[in-house]
């Protein structure tokens, strides 16, 4: 039997999948890639920040 958090994860994944399919159909790959670039930049910046923070913590 599925527990509540498992069901929430499943429903969010399903909604995201259908939403991405609709956006891809309407906008195409070029716009989808352009929309994801800011998110990719944020993820890269966070990785750099976490790396620098870990190095500073080790130096102490």
Buried (B, 14 or more C-beta within 10 A) or exposed (E): EEEEEEEEEEEEEEEEEEEEEEEEEEEEEEEEEEEEEEEEEEEEEEEEEEEEEEEEEEEE
